[in-house]
């Protein structure tokens, strides 16, 4: 049976659908300024990408806000499922508690990530075109790489959706845990063949929220707090 505290896959998928729309528009902008391995007018392409990035602000705020609210509701249900332990008083605490500060921080970070998609894609195309112009890459090879802009940017958008949904869930879980006095959690993985070896070694171990473990090659972090991580914290809720 799935653990209620795991990162919500349905919310992640819906978020990814929205971000992939951005990726496809970005690819269209770049394609319209490219002939094979050459960028016709670098200044115009950069200006178009920058203008699109800025225009994304209000839209991305709405999309990110919707994702965060969905994660908050999902996470709240996970906590309330523990009602046998914490009783009705715990339910009332949630009516009074707020994750506003955490949500604001998440929103600012994710809006910035979405707005970075056009700029990153433009820099990638520029770098490939420069390599071709300087003889470091064959023209046909460079043209093929630029033609893959949409696929590369879509993959980047999908990765952002998975990573940032998990990070939002992790941050909200920790915020609520601290509110109710839960200091420790059990590290849970997806328990399948795609789990990193270093994360598999964490499965079932208990850590403090304020003292994350040192993960080889990744530094100190909790579950769900690094790129493409599907691990999650199962809080140990006090009686």
C-alpha positions in Angstrom: 0.0 0.0 0.0 1.3 3.4 -0.9 2.5 5.6 1.9 0.3 8.7 2.3 3.4 11.0 2.7 5.0 10.1 -0.6 5.3 12.7 -3.3 1.9 13.0 -5.1 2.4 11.6 -8.6 -0.9 12.9 -9.9 0.0 16.5 -8.9 3.5 16.0 -10.4 2.0 14.8 -13.7 -0.4 17.8 -14.0 2.4 20.2 -13.2 4.6 18.6 -15.8 1.9 19.0 -18.5 1.9 22.8 -17.8 5.7 23.1 -17.8 6.0 21.2 -21.1 3.8 23.8 -22.7 6.5 26.3 -21.9 9.2 24.0 -23.3 7.4 23.7 -26.7 6.9 27.5 -27.1 10.6 28.0 -26.2 11.6 25.5 -28.9 9.4 27.3 -31.4 11.1 30.6 -30.7 14.5 29.1 -31.2 13.6 27.2 -34.3 12.2 30.4 -35.9 15.6 32.1 -35.5 17.8 29.2 -36.8 18.9 27.9 -40.2 20.5 24.5 -39.7 23.5 25.1 -37.4 23.4 28.9 -37.7 21.4 31.5 -35.7 20.3 34.2 -38.1 20.2 37.0 -35.5 21.5 36.2 -32.0 20.4 39.5 -30.6 16.8 39.1 -31.8 16.6 35.5 -30.6 17.9 36.5 -27.2 15.4 39.4 -27.0 12.5 37.1 -27.9 13.5 34.6 -25.3 14.0 37.2 -22.6 10.6 38.8 -23.4 8.9 35.4 -23.2 10.7 34.6 -19.9 9.4 37.9 -18.4 5.9 37.3 -19.8 5.9 34.0 -18.0 5.8 35.6 -14.6 2.1 35.9 -13.9 1.3 32.6 -15.6 4.0 30.7 -13.7 2.8 32.2 -10.4 -0.7 30.9 -11.0 0.6 27.4 -12.0 3.0 27.1 -9.1 0.4 28.4 -6.7 -2.0 25.7 -7.9 0.6 23.0 -7.5 1.5 24.1 -4.0 -2.1 24.3 -2.8 -2.7 20.8 -4.2 0.4 19.5 -2.4 -0.7 21.2 0.8 -4.2 19.6 0.6 -2.7 16.2 -0.2 -0.2 16.5 2.7 -2.9 17.6 5.1 -4.8 14.4 4.4 -1.7 12.4 5.1 -1.4 14.0 8.5 -5.1 13.7 9.3 -4.9 10.0 8.5 -2.9 9.7 11.7 -5.9 10.9 13.7 -5.9 7.8 15.8 -2.7 9.0 17.3 -3.2 12.6 17.6 -7.0 12.9 18.1 -9.4 15.7 17.2 -7.1 18.4 18.7 -4.6 17.7 15.9 -7.3 18.4 13.3 -8.1 21.7 15.0 -4.4 22.6 15.0 -4.4 22.4 11.2 -7.2 24.9 11.0 -5.0 27.3 13.0 -1.6 26.4 11.5 -0.2 27.9 8.3 2.5 26.9 5.8 2.4 30.4 4.3 6.1 31.2 4.7 7.2 27.9 3.3 4.7 28.2 0.4 6.0 31.7 -0.4 9.6 30.5 -0.5 8.7 27.5 -2.7 6.7 29.7 -5.1 9.6 32.2 -5.5 12.1 29.5 -6.3 9.8 27.7 -8.8 8.8 30.8 -10.6 12.4 31.6 -11.1 13.1 28.0 -12.4 10.2 28.2 -15.0 11.4 31.6 -16.2 14.9 30.2 -16.6 13.7 27.6 -19.2 13.8 30.0 -22.2 17.2 31.5 -21.2 18.8 28.0 -20.7 17.5 26.8 -24.0 18.8 29.9 -25.8 22.3 29.5 -24.2 22.4 25.9 -25.3 21.5 26.7 -28.9 24.1 29.5 -28.9 26.8 27.3 -27.6 26.1 24.6 -30.2 26.1 27.2 -33.0 29.4 28.7 -31.8 31.0 25.2 -31.7 30.0 24.7 -35.3 31.2 28.1 -36.4 34.6 27.5 -34.8 35.0 24.1 -36.3 34.6 22.2 -33.0 31.5 20.5 -34.2 30.3 19.4 -37.7 27.5 21.6 -39.1 25.1 18.6 -39.6 25.8 17.4 -36.1 25.2 20.9 -34.7 22.0 21.3 -36.7 20.7 18.0 -35.4 21.5 19.0 -31.8 19.7 22.3 -32.2 16.7 20.5 -33.7 16.5 18.5 -30.5 15.8 21.7 -28.5 12.2 20.8 -27.9 13.0 17.3 -26.6 15.8 18.6 -24.4 13.7 21.4 -23.0 10.6 19.1 -22.5 12.9 16.7 -20.5 14.1 19.6 -18.4 10.6 20.7 -17.7 9.6 17.2 -16.7 12.6 16.9 -14.4 11.7 20.3 -12.8 8.1 19.1 -12.2 9.2 15.8 -10.5 11.9 17.4 -8.4 10.0 20.5 -7.3 6.8 18.7 -6.5 8.8 16.3 -4.3 10.7 19.3 -2.7 7.4 21.1 -2.0 6.0 18.0 -0.4 9.1 17.6 1.7 9.1 21.2 2.9 5.5 21.2 3.8 5.8 17.8 5.6 8.7 19.2 7.6 6.9 22.5 8.4 3.9 20.7 9.7 6.0 18.2 11.6 7.7 21.0 13.5 4.4 22.6 14.2 3.1 19.5 16.0 6.3 18.6 17.7 7.5 15.8 15.4 11.3 15.9 15.4 12.1 12.7 13.6 11.1 10.9 10.4 11.7 7.6 8.7 13.4 7.8 5.4 11.3 6.0 2.8 12.2 5.2 -0.8 10.1 4.2 -3.8 11.6 0.7 -3.2 12.1 -0.1 -6.9 15.0 -0.6 -9.3 15.4 3.1 -10.1 16.3 4.1 -6.5 19.8 5.4 -6.1 22.1 3.0 -4.2 23.0 5.8 -1.8 19.3 6.4 -1.1 18.5 2.7 -0.9 21.0 2.6 2.0 18.8 5.2 3.8 15.6 3.1 3.6 13.9 2.7 7.0 16.5 4.7 8.9 15.4 7.4 11.3 16.7 11.0 11.2 16.0 14.3 12.7 14.3 16.9 10.5 16.9 19.5 11.6 19.9 17.2 11.1 19.7 15.5 7.6 22.2 12.8 6.8 25.3 13.2 4.6 24.7 11.4 1.3 27.8 10.4 -0.6 28.3 12.8 -3.6 25.3 14.9 -2.7 26.0 16.5 0.6 23.5 16.8 3.5 19.9 16.6 2.6 16.6 15.0 3.4 14.4 12.7 1.3 12.9 14.4 -1.8 15.2 17.4 -1.5 17.5 16.7 -4.5 16.9 16.4 -8.2 14.8 13.5 -9.4 14.5 12.0 -5.9 11.3 10.2 -5.2 12.1 9.5 -1.5 10.0 11.0 1.2 9.9 11.5 4.9 7.4 9.6 7.0 7.1 11.8 10.2 7.1 10.0 13.5 4.2 11.8 15.1 4.3 12.1 18.9 1.4 10.7 21.0 
